[in-house]
Amino acid sequence: MLPLYNLGLRIYVFLIYIASFFNKKANAWLKGRSNIQYPKFDKSAWFHFASLGEYEQGLPVLAGFRSAHSDTAIVITFFSPSGYEIRKNTPLADAVYYLPLDTAANARHFIDAIQPTIAVFTKYEYWYHYFYELNRKNVPLFVISGIFRPNQVFFKWYGSLYREMLGFVTHFFVQDENSKNLLQNIHITNVSVSGDTRFDRVWANAQSPKSFPLIQEFTKGSQVFIAGSTWPEDEELLAQLIKTQPNWKFIIAPHEIKEEKINRFIALLPENSTSKYSLLTAHHAPLTNQTLIIDNIGILSSLYQYGQVAYIGGGFGAGIHNTLEAAAFGLPVIFGPNYHKFKEARDLVSLELGFSINNAEELKETFSYLMDDTHLKSISKKIKDYVKENTGATEMIMKYLDNY
């Protein structure tokens, strides 16, 4: 099984190489892993994140560790360019790298260089050679905010190598009882149900969000619909909604902010009704426009403070993006049909605080329901309570890590 795993990784790299000729993200993935020089540390704490979303999820634990153990260097690795490129200069780390390809030689070289005394992986990503090398060197390894589903390879008859990887983990902190039960069914018992550290992250953000005076002026005196991390499939539905709601203002933060993609969306909207945030900040765009397109990154999590209703993109593709950032501000959330991989989204739907839609007509119907002040006020309070009640994972994890 291990030879097949190693072969699969090399095929993956070959496909990335082919893709790099026409895909910027693939090109960055390759370049970021070429000729990396690792400074040596006497000791360090190693935090690994698949991408930006996992970084934000694990940030409360990372920040807590930095505060409690200022004498220990922190090394962060990312698998994806979308995490590395945005957080490569974070002050919470002494070094930030792309994770080298998971080979036995790379694992030995990297771990020998950074000398970790503890390793923390957030939610996803299980790498055989890195886990094996940490285990061989008796370095405690923790998975935080883990989530497991029956269809994952760990629970298949052919998943023996991946079950072996799980055996290298010192302790799992999982989001729910179902994950704990699945692990126990394959004789993994070093598991605690801590919940999801994202609740701590988004709740803290909602208590002291960044302010944006120009956006506050743009939304002043209006009811505001905010759509975050949207894709073209989402934007086609949103464009139809916007045309029917002239008394509402709309803030749209696309997942991809390339100019041609934003211009494609603007072309779907009424003429001269839309401003770009970059132009707004340059004082060239009128504040009277109905729709504001956010054409930069890093501010969405605080923008929800200006809204009454939120739409979360991705539900017509691989899966929805972060619903909790909006929920922490008391906004009911609407999203497409592909949400079932996300426990918090399933919770919100079952509590009638989140709403899944399949087409433009359902989006309009849901929006009409939420326009009722009685519905909106009731949902706003309940959804904030839901987020607050699920905080506390970070404190539980930090108490455990401090023993190591």
DRENDO-757787 format. One record per residue (C-alpha): y, z, x; residue in three letters; residue number from 0. Coordinates in Angstrom, 3 decimals. Layout:
residues N
+----------+----------+----------+------+-----+
!       c2 !       c3 !       c1 ! rest !  nr !
+----------+----------+----------+------+-----+
!        Y !        Z !        X !  ALA ! NUM !
...
+----------+----------+----------+------+-----+
END
This chain:
residues 404
+----------+----------+----------+------+-----+
!       c2 !       c3 !       c1 ! rest !  nr !
+----------+----------+----------+------+-----+
!    0.000 !    0.000 !    0.000 !  MET !   0 !
!    2.451 !    0.804 !    2.841 !  LEU !   1 !
!    2.063 !   -2.680 !    4.420 !  PRO !   2 !
!    2.964 !   -4.205 !    1.045 !  LEU !   3 !
!    5.992 !   -1.892 !    0.812 !  TYR !   4 !
!    7.172 !   -2.948 !    4.272 !  ASN !   5 !
!    6.595 !   -6.622 !    3.471 !  LEU !   6 !
!    8.529 !   -6.269 !    0.212 !  GLY !   7 !
!   11.541 !   -4.866 !    2.068 !  LEU !   8 !
!   11.563 !   -7.797 !    4.483 !  ARG !   9 !
!   11.352 !  -10.286 !    1.639 !  ILE !  10 !
!   14.257 !   -8.456 !   -0.026 !  TYR !  11 !
!   16.367 !   -8.782 !    3.143 !  VAL !  12 !
!   15.503 !  -12.483 !    3.398 !  PHE !  13 !
!   16.673 !  -13.022 !   -0.183 !  LEU !  14 !
!   19.882 !  -11.110 !    0.559 !  ILE !  15 !
!   20.396 !  -13.379 !    3.580 !  TYR !  16 !
!   20.057 !  -16.494 !    1.412 !  ILE !  17 !
!   22.392 !  -15.021 !   -1.202 !  ALA !  18 !
!   24.983 !  -14.064 !    1.439 !  SER !  19 !
!   26.040 !  -17.710 !    1.803 !  PHE !  20 !
!   27.538 !  -17.725 !   -1.686 !  PHE !  21 !
!   27.755 !  -14.070 !   -2.735 !  ASN !  22 !
!   30.391 !  -11.782 !   -1.186 !  LYS !  23 !
!   28.532 !   -8.597 !   -2.093 !  LYS !  24 !
!   25.344 !   -9.810 !   -0.401 !  ALA !  25 !
!   27.364 !  -10.854 !    2.636 !  ASN !  26 !
!   28.958 !   -7.399 !    2.839 !  ALA !  27 !
!   25.506 !   -5.794 !    2.493 !  TRP !  28 !
!   24.282 !   -7.663 !    5.575 !  LEU !  29 !
!   27.410 !   -7.335 !    7.700 !  LYS !  30 !
!   27.656 !   -3.619 !    6.997 !  GLY !  31 !
!   24.214 !   -3.083 !    8.498 !  ARG !  32 !
!   24.694 !   -5.126 !   11.671 !  SER !  33 !
!   25.310 !   -3.428 !   15.011 !  ASN !  34 !
!   25.979 !    0.038 !   13.608 !  ILE !  35 !
!   26.546 !    2.655 !   16.300 !  GLN !  36 !
!   25.775 !    6.196 !   15.187 !  TYR !  37 !
!   27.618 !    9.028 !   16.982 !  PRO !  38 !
!   25.342 !   11.960 !   17.599 !  LYS !  39 !
!   25.766 !   15.261 !   15.782 !  PHE !  40 !
!   24.394 !   18.634 !   16.810 !  ASP !  41 !
!   23.686 !   19.262 !   13.138 !  LYS !  42 !
!   24.734 !   17.705 !    9.871 !  SER !  43 !
!   24.190 !   17.616 !    6.132 !  ALA !  44 !
!   23.127 !   14.171 !    4.944 !  TRP !  45 !
!   24.189 !   12.976 !    1.478 !  PHE !  46 !
!   22.891 !    9.615 !    0.279 !  HIS !  47 !
!   24.179 !    7.658 !   -2.718 !  PHE !  48 !
!   22.948 !    4.335 !   -4.045 !  ALA !  49 !
!   26.411 !    3.227 !   -5.121 !  SER !  50 !
!   29.795 !    4.407 !   -6.362 !  LEU !  51 !
!   28.425 !    5.762 !   -9.638 !  GLY !  52 !
!   25.958 !    8.025 !   -7.858 !  GLU !  53 !
!   28.730 !    9.154 !   -5.495 !  TYR !  54 !
!   30.873 !   10.248 !   -8.431 !  GLU !  55 !
!   27.829 !   11.931 !   -9.938 !  GLN !  56 !
!   27.022 !   13.881 !   -6.783 !  GLY !  57 !
!   30.640 !   14.568 !   -5.850 !  LEU !  58 !
!   30.749 !   18.124 !   -7.278 !  PRO !  59 !
!   27.836 !   19.150 !   -5.046 !  VAL !  60 !
!   29.238 !   17.276 !   -2.047 !  LEU !  61 !
!   32.642 !   18.937 !   -2.450 !  ALA !  62 !
!   31.044 !   22.328 !   -3.030 !  GLY !  63 !
!   28.961 !   21.991 !    0.114 !  PHE !  64 !
!   31.957 !   20.893 !    2.177 !  ARG !  65 !
!   33.895 !   23.950 !    1.005 !  SER !  66 !
!   31.068 !   26.425 !    1.564 !  ALA !  67 !
!   29.851 !   25.022 !    4.905 !  HIS !  68 !
!   32.899 !   23.778 !    6.757 !  SER !  69 !
!   31.133 !   24.252 !   10.097 !  ASP !  70 !
!   28.510 !   21.608 !    9.251 !  THR !  71 !
!   29.294 !   17.928 !    9.701 !  ALA !  72 !
!   28.676 !   15.798 !    6.618 !  ILE !  73 !
!   27.201 !   12.317 !    6.905 !  VAL !  74 !
!   27.237 !   10.034 !    3.864 !  ILE !  75 !
!   25.212 !    6.857 !    3.431 !  THR !  76 !
!   25.413 !    4.190 !    0.745 !  PHE !  77 !
!   22.976 !    1.469 !   -0.190 !  PHE !  78 !
!   25.520 !   -0.716 !   -2.004 !  SER !  79 !
!   28.824 !   -2.213 !   -0.823 !  PRO !  80 !
!   30.480 !   -1.079 !   -4.065 !  SER !  81 !
!   30.033 !    2.514 !   -2.922 !  GLY !  82 !
!   30.649 !    2.093 !    0.789 !  TYR !  83 !
!   33.751 !   -0.084 !    0.603 !  GLU !  84 !
!   35.543 !    2.233 !   -1.815 !  ILE !  85 !
!   34.555 !    5.594 !   -0.297 !  ARG !  86 !
!   34.135 !    4.807 !    3.410 !  LYS !  87 !
!   37.253 !    6.852 !    4.228 !  ASN !  88 !
!   36.551 !    9.876 !    2.068 !  THR !  89 !
!   37.889 !   13.073 !    3.673 !  PRO !  90 !
!   34.775 !   14.896 !    2.482 !  LEU !  91 !
!   32.663 !   13.263 !    5.206 !  ALA !  92 !
!   32.685 !   13.201 !    8.985 !  ASP !  93 !
!   30.921 !    9.821 !    8.969 !  ALA !  94 !
!   30.112 !    7.216 !    6.307 !  VAL !  95 !
!   27.555 !    4.437 !    6.835 !  TYR !  96 !
!   25.487 !    1.871 !    5.063 !  TYR !  97 !
!   21.909 !    3.119 !    4.905 !  LEU !  98 !
!   19.934 !    1.056 !    7.440 !  PRO !  99 !
!   16.912 !   -0.803 !    6.118 !  LEU ! 100 !
!   14.023 !    1.577 !    5.451 !  ASP ! 101 !
!   11.796 !    0.947 !    8.458 !  THR ! 102 !
!    9.982 !    3.566 !   10.520 !  ALA ! 103 !
!   12.095 !    2.752 !   13.604 !  ALA ! 104 !
!   15.386 !    2.866 !   11.699 !  ASN ! 105 !
!   14.479 !    6.166 !   10.079 !  ALA ! 106 !
!   13.616 !    7.781 !   13.427 !  ARG ! 107 !
!   16.755 !    6.427 !   15.128 !  HIS ! 108 !
!   19.124 !    7.408 !   12.345 !  PHE ! 109 !
!   17.739 !   10.898 !   11.781 !  ILE ! 110 !
!   17.574 !   11.594 !   15.528 !  ASP ! 111 !
!   21.254 !   10.651 !   15.761 !  ALA ! 112 !
!   22.662 !   12.712 !   12.900 !  ILE ! 113 !
!   20.270 !   15.700 !   13.226 !  GLN ! 114 !
!   20.346 !   16.716 !    9.542 !  PRO ! 115 !
!   19.548 !   20.277 !    8.610 !  THR ! 116 !
!   19.507 !   19.296 !    4.929 !  ILE ! 117 !
!   19.373 !   16.021 !    2.985 !  ALA ! 118 !
!   20.579 !   15.455 !   -0.593 !  VAL ! 119 !
!   19.854 !   12.298 !   -2.600 !  PHE ! 120 !
!   21.539 !   11.789 !   -5.991 !  THR ! 121 !
!   19.614 !   10.489 !   -9.016 !  LYS ! 122 !
!   18.035 !    7.317 !   -7.644 !  TYR ! 123 !
!   16.558 !    5.835 !   -4.481 !  GLU ! 124 !
!   13.318 !    6.853 !   -2.851 !  TYR ! 125 !
!   12.757 !    5.478 !    0.647 !  TRP ! 126 !
!    9.357 !    6.038 !    2.208 !  TYR ! 127 !
!   10.172 !    6.054 !    5.916 !  HIS ! 128 !
!   13.293 !    8.198 !    5.574 !  TYR ! 129 !
!   11.480 !   10.700 !    3.371 !  PHE ! 130 !
!    8.491 !   10.748 !    5.711 !  TYR ! 131 !
!   10.666 !   11.321 !    8.786 !  GLU ! 132 !
!   12.594 !   14.143 !    7.114 !  LEU ! 133 !
!    9.309 !   15.744 !    6.137 !  ASN ! 134 !
!    7.899 !   15.327 !    9.649 !  ARG ! 135 !
!   10.929 !   17.082 !   11.098 !  LYS ! 136 !
!   10.817 !   19.845 !    8.451 !  ASN ! 137 !
!   14.253 !   18.928 !    7.075 !  VAL ! 138 !
!   14.576 !   20.128 !    3.452 !  PRO ! 139 !
!   15.171 !   17.219 !    1.082 !  LEU ! 140 !
!   16.649 !   17.606 !   -2.408 !  PHE ! 141 !
!   17.030 !   15.198 !   -5.294 !  VAL ! 142 !
!   19.853 !   16.165 !   -7.666 !  ILE ! 143 !
!   20.582 !   14.881 !  -11.186 !  SER ! 144 !
!   17.189 !   13.198 !  -11.138 !  GLY ! 145 !
!   16.004 !   11.384 !  -14.235 !  ILE ! 146 !
!   12.488 !   10.042 !  -14.781 !  PHE ! 147 !
!   10.994 !    7.737 !  -17.416 !  ARG ! 148 !
!    7.338 !    6.947 !  -18.199 !  PRO ! 149 !
!    7.705 !    3.267 !  -17.257 !  ASN ! 150 !
!    8.695 !    4.043 !  -13.647 !  GLN ! 151 !
!    6.316 !    3.141 !  -10.834 !  VAL ! 152 !
!    5.626 !    6.812 !   -9.995 !  PHE ! 153 !
!    3.591 !    7.125 !  -13.176 !  PHE ! 154 !
!    1.604 !    3.878 !  -12.917 !  LYS ! 155 !
!   -1.955 !    3.581 !  -11.609 !  TRP ! 156 !
!   -0.643 !    1.488 !   -8.700 !  TYR ! 157 !
!    2.131 !    3.926 !   -7.779 !  GLY ! 158 !
!    0.271 !    6.074 !   -5.225 !  SER ! 159 !
!    2.702 !    5.334 !   -2.384 !  LEU ! 160 !
!    5.659 !    6.272 !   -4.565 !  TYR ! 161 !
!    3.955 !    9.468 !   -5.675 !  ARG ! 162 !
!    3.490 !   10.232 !   -1.991 !  GLU ! 163 !
!    7.266 !    9.872 !   -1.543 !  MET ! 164 !
!    7.829 !   12.457 !   -4.262 !  LEU ! 165 !
!    5.607 !   14.822 !   -2.322 !  GLY ! 166 !
!    8.087 !   14.775 !    0.576 !  PHE ! 167 !
!   10.873 !   16.236 !   -1.617 !  VAL ! 168 !
!   11.536 !   19.959 !   -1.216 !  THR ! 169 !
!   12.960 !   20.409 !   -4.716 !  HIS ! 170 !
!   13.976 !   18.276 !   -7.666 !  PHE ! 171 !
!   16.934 !   19.120 !   -9.899 !  PHE ! 172 !
!   16.422 !   16.986 !  -12.991 !  VAL ! 173 !
!   18.549 !   16.249 !  -16.017 !  GLN ! 174 !
!   16.088 !   17.053 !  -18.787 !  ASP ! 175 !
!   12.772 !   18.595 !  -19.794 !  GLU ! 176 !
!   11.153 !   15.188 !  -20.215 !  ASN ! 177 !
!   11.699 !   14.461 !  -16.514 !  SER ! 178 !
!   10.233 !   17.828 !  -15.559 !  LYS ! 179 !
!    7.177 !   17.241 !  -17.749 !  ASN ! 180 !
!    6.580 !   13.777 !  -16.298 !  LEU ! 181 !
!    6.638 !   15.184 !  -12.773 !  LEU ! 182 !
!    4.366 !   18.066 !  -13.686 !  GLN ! 183 !
!    1.877 !   15.592 !  -15.164 !  ASN ! 184 !
!    1.426 !   14.154 !  -11.656 !  ILE ! 185 !
!    1.254 !   17.657 !  -10.142 !  HIS ! 186 !
!    4.850 !   17.858 !   -8.905 !  ILE ! 187 !
!    5.898 !   21.414 !   -9.778 !  THR ! 188 !
!    8.889 !   22.067 !   -7.484 !  ASN ! 189 !
!   11.276 !   21.107 !  -10.279 !  VAL ! 190 !
!   14.253 !   22.753 !  -12.003 !  SER ! 191 !
!   16.075 !   21.468 !  -15.078 !  VAL ! 192 !
!   19.681 !   21.761 !  -13.931 !  SER ! 193 !
!   21.298 !   19.129 !  -16.117 !  GLY ! 194 !
!   23.562 !   16.376 !  -14.862 !  ASP ! 195 !
!   26.301 !   17.094 !  -12.309 !  THR ! 196 !
!   28.416 !   14.347 !  -13.898 !  ARG ! 197 !
!   29.321 !   16.778 !  -16.679 !  PHE ! 198 !
!   30.939 !   19.067 !  -14.091 !  ASP ! 199 !
!   32.714 !   16.124 !  -12.522 !  ARG ! 200 !
!   34.173 !   14.646 !  -15.712 !  VAL ! 201 !
!   35.074 !   18.026 !  -17.205 !  TRP ! 202 !
!   37.023 !   19.017 !  -14.090 !  ALA ! 203 !
!   38.770 !   15.635 !  -14.112 !  ASN ! 204 !
!   39.764 !   16.028 !  -17.760 !  ALA ! 205 !
!   41.379 !   19.398 !  -17.063 !  GLN ! 206 !
!   43.732 !   17.953 !  -14.454 !  SER ! 207 !
!   43.845 !   14.138 !  -14.648 !  PRO ! 208 !
!   46.174 !   12.021 !  -12.592 !  LYS ! 209 !
!   49.292 !   10.997 !  -14.469 !  SER ! 210 !
!   50.556 !    7.424 !  -14.742 !  PHE ! 211 !
!   54.145 !    7.420 !  -16.065 !  PRO ! 212 !
!   54.249 !    3.660 !  -16.703 !  LEU ! 213 !
!   51.052 !    3.768 !  -18.740 !  ILE ! 214 !
!   52.309 !    6.803 !  -20.587 !  GLN ! 215 !
!   55.426 !    4.822 !  -21.464 !  GLU ! 216 !
!   53.305 !    1.814 !  -22.477 !  PHE ! 217 !
!   51.265 !    3.946 !  -24.900 !  THR ! 218 !
!   54.129 !    6.101 !  -26.208 !  LYS ! 219 !
!   54.124 !    6.422 !  -29.982 !  GLY ! 220 !
!   51.015 !    4.240 !  -30.388 !  SER ! 221 !
!   47.364 !    4.743 !  -31.081 !  GLN ! 222 !
!   45.402 !    3.468 !  -28.121 !  VAL ! 223 !
!   41.966 !    1.912 !  -27.703 !  PHE ! 224 !
!   40.659 !    2.023 !  -24.117 !  ILE ! 225 !
!   37.806 !   -0.185 !  -22.915 !  ALA ! 226 !
!   36.296 !    0.666 !  -19.526 !  GLY ! 227 !
!   34.043 !   -1.311 !  -17.170 !  SER ! 228 !
!   33.894 !   -4.334 !  -19.447 !  THR ! 229 !
!   31.939 !   -7.534 !  -18.838 !  TRP ! 230 !
!   32.600 !  -10.977 !  -20.372 !  PRO ! 231 !
!   30.162 !  -10.303 !  -23.235 !  GLU ! 232 !
!   32.117 !   -7.157 !  -24.128 !  ASP ! 233 !
!   35.473 !   -8.889 !  -23.754 !  GLU ! 234 !
!   34.600 !  -11.634 !  -26.228 !  GLU ! 235 !
!   34.018 !   -8.965 !  -28.899 !  LEU ! 236 !
!   37.097 !   -6.982 !  -27.901 !  LEU ! 237 !
!   39.297 !  -10.068 !  -28.132 !  ALA ! 238 !
!   38.271 !  -10.506 !  -31.770 !  GLN ! 239 !
!   39.048 !   -6.854 !  -32.508 !  LEU ! 240 !
!   42.441 !   -6.955 !  -30.800 !  ILE ! 241 !
!   43.556 !   -9.877 !  -32.969 !  LYS ! 242 !
!   42.912 !   -7.839 !  -36.133 !  THR ! 243 !
!   44.695 !   -4.636 !  -35.005 !  GLN ! 244 !
!   48.369 !   -5.393 !  -34.295 !  PRO ! 245 !
!   49.367 !   -1.740 !  -34.779 !  ASN ! 246 !
!   47.098 !   -0.468 !  -31.988 !  TRP ! 247 !
!   47.577 !   -0.840 !  -28.269 !  LYS ! 248 !
!   44.663 !   -1.730 !  -26.013 !  PHE ! 249 !
!   43.984 !   -0.865 !  -22.383 !  ILE ! 250 !
!   41.158 !   -2.871 !  -20.812 !  ILE ! 251 !
!   39.682 !   -2.032 !  -17.396 !  ALA ! 252 !
!   37.232 !   -4.838 !  -16.484 !  PRO ! 253 !
!   34.258 !   -4.107 !  -14.266 !  HIS ! 254 !
!   35.197 !   -7.047 !  -12.060 !  GLU ! 255 !
!   38.877 !   -7.591 !  -11.333 !  ILE ! 256 !
!   38.805 !  -11.062 !   -9.822 !  LYS ! 257 !
!   41.843 !  -13.002 !  -11.001 !  GLU ! 258 !
!   39.854 !  -15.854 !  -12.519 !  GLU ! 259 !
!   37.773 !  -13.433 !  -14.609 !  LYS ! 260 !
!   40.841 !  -11.576 !  -15.857 !  ILE ! 261 !
!   42.601 !  -14.826 !  -16.693 !  ASN ! 262 !
!   39.537 !  -15.954 !  -18.645 !  ARG ! 263 !
!   39.819 !  -12.821 !  -20.789 !  PHE ! 264 !
!   43.571 !  -13.201 !  -21.245 !  ILE ! 265 !
!   42.983 !  -16.734 !  -22.523 !  ALA ! 266 !
!   41.007 !  -15.237 !  -25.435 !  LEU ! 267 !
!   43.946 !  -13.093 !  -26.546 !  LEU ! 268 !
!   47.104 !  -13.983 !  -28.499 !  PRO ! 269 !
!   49.643 !  -15.781 !  -26.341 !  GLU ! 270 !
!   52.142 !  -13.587 !  -24.458 !  ASN ! 271 !
!   50.505 !  -10.392 !  -25.763 !  SER ! 272 !
!   49.070 !   -9.132 !  -22.493 !  THR ! 273 !
!   50.325 !   -7.493 !  -19.303 !  SER ! 274 !
!   48.514 !   -6.859 !  -16.021 !  LYS ! 275 !
!   48.829 !   -3.403 !  -14.501 !  TYR ! 276 !
!   49.860 !   -4.826 !  -11.120 !  SER ! 277 !
!   52.796 !   -6.589 !  -12.798 !  LEU ! 278 !
!   53.643 !   -3.496 !  -14.822 !  LEU ! 279 !
!   53.952 !   -1.438 !  -11.653 !  THR ! 280 !
!   56.194 !   -4.120 !  -10.183 !  ALA ! 281 !
!   58.433 !   -3.827 !  -13.278 !  HIS ! 282 !
!   57.931 !   -7.469 !  -14.214 !  HIS ! 283 !
!   55.849 !   -6.989 !  -17.367 !  ALA ! 284 !
!   57.218 !   -5.868 !  -20.729 !  PRO ! 285 !
!   56.073 !   -2.504 !  -22.048 !  LEU ! 286 !
!   56.109 !   -3.943 !  -25.545 !  THR ! 287 !
!   52.973 !   -6.030 !  -25.098 !  ASN ! 288 !
!   49.911 !   -5.064 !  -27.112 !  GLN ! 289 !
!   47.294 !   -5.214 !  -24.360 !  THR ! 290 !
!   47.309 !   -3.953 !  -20.790 !  LEU ! 291 !
!   44.706 !   -5.217 !  -18.303 !  ILE ! 292 !
!   43.935 !   -2.837 !  -15.423 !  ILE ! 293 !
!   43.516 !   -5.149 !  -12.427 !  ASP ! 294 !
!   42.832 !   -2.493 !   -9.812 !  ASN ! 295 !
!   40.163 !    0.152 !   -9.306 !  ILE ! 296 !
!   40.037 !    3.921 !   -9.098 !  GLY ! 297 !
!   42.155 !    5.004 !  -12.079 !  ILE ! 298 !
!   39.945 !    4.486 !  -15.133 !  LEU ! 299 !
!   38.591 !    8.035 !  -15.240 !  SER ! 300 !
!   42.115 !    9.369 !  -15.804 !  SER ! 301 !
!   43.295 !    6.632 !  -18.168 !  LEU ! 302 !
!   41.216 !    8.000 !  -21.032 !  TYR ! 303 !
!   43.797 !   10.778 !  -21.461 !  GLN ! 304 !
!   46.052 !    8.200 !  -23.144 !  TYR ! 305 !
!   43.501 !    7.004 !  -25.706 !  GLY ! 306 !
!   42.030 !    7.885 !  -29.082 !  GLN ! 307 !
!   38.923 !    5.644 !  -29.050 !  VAL ! 308 !
!   36.907 !    4.261 !  -26.124 !  ALA ! 309 !
!   34.623 !    1.297 !  -25.590 !  TYR ! 310 !
!   32.227 !    1.419 !  -22.629 !  ILE ! 311 !
!   31.096 !   -1.901 !  -21.162 !  GLY ! 312 !
!   27.743 !   -3.080 !  -19.863 !  GLY ! 313 !
!   25.736 !   -2.608 !  -23.029 !  GLY ! 314 !
!   25.068 !   -6.320 !  -23.399 !  PHE ! 315 !
!   23.741 !   -6.528 !  -19.844 !  GLY ! 316 !
!   21.708 !   -4.224 !  -17.614 !  ALA ! 317 !
!   23.074 !   -1.061 !  -19.211 !  GLY ! 318 !
!   26.233 !    0.794 !  -20.115 !  ILE ! 319 !
!   28.597 !    2.407 !  -17.650 !  HIS ! 320 !
!   29.943 !    5.958 !  -17.682 !  ASN ! 321 !
!   30.448 !    7.311 !  -21.213 !  THR ! 322 !
!   31.149 !   10.873 !  -20.104 !  LEU ! 323 !
!   34.531 !   10.147 !  -18.514 !  GLU ! 324 !
!   35.890 !    9.215 !  -21.937 !  ALA ! 325 !
!   33.923 !   11.887 !  -23.810 !  ALA ! 326 !
!   35.461 !   14.645 !  -21.676 !  ALA ! 327 !
!   38.850 !   13.721 !  -23.144 !  PHE ! 328 !
!   37.464 !   13.881 !  -26.673 !  GLY ! 329 !
!   37.236 !   10.128 !  -27.244 !  LEU ! 330 !
!   34.407 !    8.814 !  -29.410 !  PRO ! 331 !
!   32.598 !    6.082 !  -27.481 !  VAL ! 332 !
!   31.406 !    2.659 !  -28.624 !  ILE ! 333 !
!   28.996 !    0.548 !  -26.579 !  PHE ! 334 !
!   26.475 !   -2.281 !  -26.761 !  GLY ! 335 !
!   22.748 !   -2.030 !  -27.501 !  PRO ! 336 !
!   21.405 !   -1.438 !  -23.976 !  ASN ! 337 !
!   22.026 !    2.294 !  -23.638 !  TYR ! 338 !
!   18.576 !    3.878 !  -23.931 !  HIS ! 339 !
!   18.153 !    4.539 !  -20.188 !  LYS ! 340 !
!   21.003 !    7.063 !  -20.344 !  PHE ! 341 !
!   20.252 !   10.478 !  -21.770 !  LYS ! 342 !
!   23.871 !   11.332 !  -22.526 !  GLU ! 343 !
!   24.300 !    8.084 !  -24.499 !  ALA ! 344 !
!   21.169 !    8.807 !  -26.512 !  ARG ! 345 !
!   22.501 !   12.313 !  -27.168 !  ASP ! 346 !
!   25.867 !   11.012 !  -28.320 !  LEU ! 347 !
!   24.301 !    8.495 !  -30.706 !  VAL ! 348 !
!   21.974 !   11.132 !  -32.202 !  SER ! 349 !
!   24.953 !   13.475 !  -32.679 !  LEU ! 350 !
!   27.005 !   10.650 !  -34.249 !  GLU ! 351 !
!   29.598 !   10.990 !  -31.507 !  LEU ! 352 !
!   28.688 !    7.683 !  -29.856 !  GLY ! 353 !
!   28.182 !    4.356 !  -31.605 !  PHE ! 354 !
!   26.032 !    1.413 !  -30.547 !  SER ! 355 !
!   27.050 !   -2.027 !  -31.799 !  ILE ! 356 !
!   25.356 !   -5.430 !  -31.630 !  ASN ! 357 !
!   28.132 !   -7.859 !  -32.508 !  ASN ! 358 !
!   31.818 !   -8.284 !  -33.317 !  ALA ! 359 !
!   31.383 !   -7.409 !  -36.977 !  GLU ! 360 !
!   29.725 !   -4.080 !  -36.151 !  GLU ! 361 !
!   32.501 !   -3.330 !  -33.658 !  LEU ! 362 !
!   35.120 !   -3.873 !  -36.386 !  LYS ! 363 !
!   33.175 !   -1.710 !  -38.849 !  GLU ! 364 !
!   32.809 !    1.123 !  -36.344 !  THR ! 365 !
!   36.467 !    0.915 !  -35.408 !  PHE ! 366 !
!   37.447 !    1.079 !  -39.093 !  SER ! 367 !
!   35.315 !    4.198 !  -39.527 !  TYR ! 368 !
!   36.990 !    5.864 !  -36.545 !  LEU ! 369 !
!   40.495 !    5.000 !  -37.744 !  MET ! 370 !
!   40.059 !    7.679 !  -40.424 !  ASP ! 371 !
!   41.964 !   10.705 !  -39.054 !  ASP ! 372 !
!   39.430 !   13.136 !  -40.493 !  THR ! 373 !
!   36.537 !   11.415 !  -38.717 !  HIS ! 374 !
!   38.486 !   11.031 !  -35.488 !  LEU ! 375 !
!   39.623 !   14.669 !  -35.248 !  LYS ! 376 !
!   36.162 !   16.015 !  -36.054 !  SER ! 377 !
!   34.448 !   13.778 !  -33.505 !  ILE ! 378 !
!   37.060 !   14.493 !  -30.837 !  SER ! 379 !
!   36.406 !   18.236 !  -30.954 !  LYS ! 380 !
!   32.621 !   17.892 !  -31.116 !  LYS ! 381 !
!   32.394 !   15.454 !  -28.239 !  ILE ! 382 !
!   34.531 !   17.654 !  -25.967 !  LYS ! 383 !
!   32.342 !   20.628 !  -26.903 !  ASP ! 384 !
!   29.246 !   18.584 !  -26.024 !  TYR ! 385 !
!   30.574 !   17.859 !  -22.530 !  VAL ! 386 !
!   31.698 !   21.439 !  -21.898 !  LYS ! 387 !
!   28.389 !   22.907 !  -23.069 !  GLU ! 388 !
!   26.496 !   20.755 !  -20.569 !  ASN ! 389 !
!   28.448 !   21.808 !  -17.481 !  THR ! 390 !
!   26.981 !   24.180 !  -14.901 !  GLY ! 391 !
!   24.531 !   22.002 !  -12.950 !  ALA ! 392 !
!   26.603 !   22.162 !   -9.763 !  THR ! 393 !
!   26.642 !   25.963 !   -9.670 !  GLU ! 394 !
!   22.888 !   26.125 !  -10.141 !  MET ! 395 !
!   22.219 !   23.562 !   -7.400 !  ILE ! 396 !
!   24.649 !   25.142 !   -4.938 !  MET ! 397 !
!   23.029 !   28.560 !   -5.304 !  LYS ! 398 !
!   19.679 !   27.007 !   -4.407 !  TYR ! 399 !
!   21.021 !   24.945 !   -1.495 !  LEU ! 400 !
!   22.738 !   27.959 !    0.008 !  ASP ! 401 !
!   19.292 !   29.425 !    0.701 !  ASN ! 402 !
!   18.756 !   26.575 !    3.157 !  TYR ! 403 !
+----------+----------+----------+------+-----+
END
